[in-house]
Amino acid sequence: MALTEDRQTPYQDAEILSVPVAASTKIFAGALVAANATGYAQGGAAATTLTYLGRAEEQVDNSAGVDGDLNIKVRRGKAFKFKNSGTDAVTQAELGKSCYIEDDETVAKTDGTGTLSACGKVVGIEGNFVWVE
């Protein structure tokens, strides 16, 4: 139903999210974090069902747990410096374009012919590293 009067809409800071971790998963601090197909956090990996979330603020070991037993803090809304792929390197030509998740610390230029999930936007190249927003 549409509003008929002012509403004090609750809000929260979304720069650091607390995200439930996938079963049998260990995520290292500083890792590229993605949500899997069921919405649980995992480290980045070569897969087509992941949604990029950001960078892990801490290490969380849910290796012995089920989905959601533990949560991880994930920082968002910043540019993070990830490794550039050794086989499908992001170049200056990709500035402002999407890159793709190769693993929990590496991004690639392409989706690997439909085998990788999108990461964030490329905002800089620095040696063998890519700044991803």
C-alpha positions in Angstrom: 0.0 0.0 0.0 1.4 3.5 -0.9 2.2 6.0 1.8 -0.5 8.5 2.8 1.7 10.3 5.4 5.4 10.8 6.2 7.3 7.7 7.4 10.4 7.5 9.5 12.2 4.9 7.3 14.9 3.0 9.3 18.3 2.8 7.7 21.7 1.3 8.4 25.3 1.9 7.2 25.9 -0.7 4.4 29.7 -0.1 4.2 30.4 -3.2 6.4 27.9 -6.0 6.2 27.6 -9.0 8.4 26.9 -11.9 6.0 26.2 -15.5 6.9 28.9 -17.9 5.7 28.3 -21.0 3.6 28.7 -24.4 5.0 32.1 -26.0 5.0 33.8 -22.7 4.1 36.8 -20.9 5.3 37.3 -17.2 4.2 40.6 -15.4 4.8 40.9 -11.8 5.8 41.4 -9.6 2.7 39.8 -12.2 0.4 37.4 -11.3 -2.4 34.0 -12.4 -1.0 30.9 -13.4 -3.0 27.4 -14.6 -2.2 26.7 -18.1 -3.6 23.5 -19.1 -5.3 21.7 -19.5 -2.0 22.9 -16.2 -0.6 25.7 -17.3 1.7 29.2 -15.8 1.7 32.2 -17.7 0.3 35.6 -16.8 -1.1 35.7 -15.9 -4.8 36.0 -18.9 -7.1 35.6 -19.8 -10.8 31.8 -20.2 -11.0 28.9 -18.7 -12.7 26.5 -18.4 -9.7 28.4 -15.9 -7.6 27.5 -12.3 -6.7 30.4 -10.1 -5.8 30.1 -8.5 -2.3 33.4 -7.0 -1.4 36.5 -7.7 0.8 36.6 -9.8 3.9 37.4 -7.8 7.0 38.3 -10.8 9.0 39.1 -14.5 8.8 36.1 -16.8 9.4 36.3 -20.6 9.5 33.0 -22.3 9.1 34.7 -25.5 7.8 32.8 -27.6 10.4 29.5 -25.6 10.2 26.3 -25.5 8.2 25.1 -22.6 6.2 24.8 -19.5 8.4 26.5 -20.9 11.6 29.0 -18.0 11.4 28.9 -14.6 9.9 31.7 -12.6 8.3 32.2 -8.8 8.1 32.5 -7.7 4.4 33.5 -4.2 3.5 31.8 -2.7 0.5 31.7 0.6 -1.4 35.5 0.9 -1.8 38.0 0.0 -4.4 40.1 -3.0 -3.5 43.4 -4.1 -5.0 43.2 -7.7 -6.2 45.7 -9.7 -8.3 45.4 -9.6 -12.0 44.9 -12.9 -13.9 48.0 -14.5 -15.3 46.1 -16.0 -18.2 43.3 -13.4 -18.9 44.8 -10.1 -17.7 42.8 -7.0 -17.2 44.3 -4.1 -19.2 43.9 -0.3 -19.2 41.3 -0.8 -21.9 38.9 -2.3 -19.3 38.9 0.9 -17.2 35.3 1.5 -16.1 34.2 -2.0 -17.3 33.4 -5.1 -15.3 36.0 -7.7 -14.5 35.4 -11.3 -13.4 36.1 -13.4 -10.4 38.9 -16.0 -11.0 39.4 -16.9 -7.3 39.4 -15.3 -3.9 42.3 -12.9 -4.7 42.3 -12.7 -8.5 40.2 -11.0 -11.2 40.1 -11.7 -15.0 39.4 -9.6 -18.1 36.6 -11.8 -19.4 34.0 -14.3 -18.1 36.1 -17.2 -19.4 33.6 -18.1 -22.1 30.7 -18.2 -19.6 32.6 -19.8 -16.7 33.2 -16.8 -14.3 30.9 -14.5 -12.4 31.1 -10.7 -12.7 33.1 -8.8 -10.1 33.1 -5.0 -9.8 34.2 -2.2 -12.1 37.9 -1.7 -12.9 39.0 1.7 -11.6 42.8 1.3 -12.0 45.6 -1.0 -13.0 48.8 -1.0 -10.9 51.5 -3.5 -12.0 50.1 -7.0 -11.6 47.1 -5.7 -9.7 43.7 -4.4 -10.5 41.7 -1.8 -8.4 38.1 -3.0 -8.3 35.2 -1.0 -7.1 
